[in-house]
């Protein structure tokens, strides 16, 4: 079964339902309706169903994307992406993976 790994700081947000998506740099493929393990430090903490995966440019990310990802604003989301990936350009492709806990 595929997995999606998160930093430990996001586990509680996911389990509480405040984080219902994740943004990953590049084009990622997930089967819609497929079940994946959610992991932190490579240890499973939940299972989730992939609702959809949408590829877009960083410049297309908006506040709604940020809120679904557990952030207050697009700026907070971009700052978090920079912390994880380093340099992020507005033209970079990202995949927004929407999920629901099962």
C-alpha positions as CSV (number, residue, x, y, z in Angstrom):
1,X,0.0,0.0,0.0
2,X,1.3,3.5,-0.9
3,X,2.0,5.9,1.9
4,X,2.3,9.7,2.3
5,X,4.8,10.8,4.8
6,X,4.4,13.9,7.0
7,X,6.5,15.8,9.5
8,X,5.4,15.0,13.1
9,X,4.1,18.5,13.6
10,X,1.2,17.8,11.2
11,X,-0.1,14.5,12.8
12,X,-2.5,16.2,15.2
13,X,-3.9,18.5,12.5
14,X,-4.6,15.5,10.3
15,X,-6.2,13.4,13.1
16,X,-8.4,16.4,14.1
17,X,-9.6,16.9,10.5
18,X,-8.1,20.4,10.2
19,X,-5.6,19.2,7.6
20,X,-7.4,17.4,4.7
21,X,-4.9,17.8,1.9
22,X,-1.2,18.1,1.3
23,X,0.8,19.9,-1.3
24,X,3.8,18.0,-2.8
25,X,6.4,19.4,-5.2
26,X,6.2,17.8,-8.7
27,X,3.7,15.6,-10.3
28,X,2.5,12.8,-8.0
29,X,0.1,10.1,-9.0
30,X,-2.4,8.5,-6.7
31,X,-5.5,6.4,-7.5
32,X,-8.6,8.3,-6.8
33,X,-10.5,6.4,-4.1
34,X,-7.3,4.4,-3.2
35,X,-6.4,3.9,0.4
36,X,-2.9,5.0,1.6
37,X,-1.0,4.9,4.9
38,X,-0.3,8.3,6.4
39,X,3.1,8.1,8.1
40,X,5.3,10.3,10.2
41,X,9.0,9.4,10.6
42,X,8.0,6.5,8.3
43,X,5.7,5.0,11.0
44,X,1.9,4.7,10.1
45,X,-0.5,6.7,12.2
46,X,-3.6,6.5,10.1
47,X,-5.2,5.3,6.8
48,X,-6.8,7.7,4.3
49,X,-8.7,7.5,1.1
50,X,-7.4,9.7,-1.7
51,X,-10.4,11.9,-2.8
52,X,-8.5,13.6,-5.6
53,X,-5.1,14.8,-6.7
54,X,-4.8,18.0,-8.6
55,X,-1.7,19.2,-10.4
56,X,-1.2,23.0,-10.5
57,X,1.4,25.7,-10.5
58,X,2.6,27.2,-7.3
59,X,1.1,30.6,-8.5
60,X,-2.3,28.9,-8.7
61,X,-2.4,27.9,-5.0
62,X,-4.9,30.0,-3.0
63,X,-6.1,30.5,0.5
64,X,-8.6,27.7,0.2
65,X,-5.8,25.3,-0.7
66,X,-3.9,26.6,2.3
67,X,-6.8,26.1,4.7
68,X,-7.5,22.6,3.6
69,X,-3.8,22.0,4.2
70,X,-4.0,23.3,7.8
71,X,-2.6,26.8,7.2
72,X,-4.2,30.2,7.7
73,X,-3.2,31.6,4.4
74,X,-1.4,31.0,1.1
75,X,1.6,32.8,2.4
76,X,1.9,30.4,5.4
77,X,1.6,27.4,3.0
78,X,4.3,28.8,0.7
79,X,6.6,29.4,3.7
80,X,6.1,25.8,4.8
81,X,6.8,24.5,1.3
82,X,10.0,26.5,1.2
83,X,11.0,25.0,4.6
84,X,10.5,21.5,3.2
85,X,11.8,21.9,-0.3
86,X,14.1,24.9,-0.2
87,X,13.6,27.0,-3.3
88,X,10.0,27.2,-4.6
89,X,9.3,29.1,-7.8
90,X,5.8,30.4,-8.7
91,X,6.0,28.4,-12.0
92,X,6.9,25.1,-10.2
93,X,4.4,22.2,-10.5
94,X,2.8,20.8,-7.4
95,X,0.3,18.1,-6.7
96,X,-2.5,18.9,-4.2
97,X,-3.6,15.6,-2.7
98,X,-7.0,15.7,-1.0
99,X,-7.7,12.9,1.4
100,X,-10.2,11.7,4.1
101,X,-9.4,9.5,7.0
102,X,-10.8,5.9,7.0
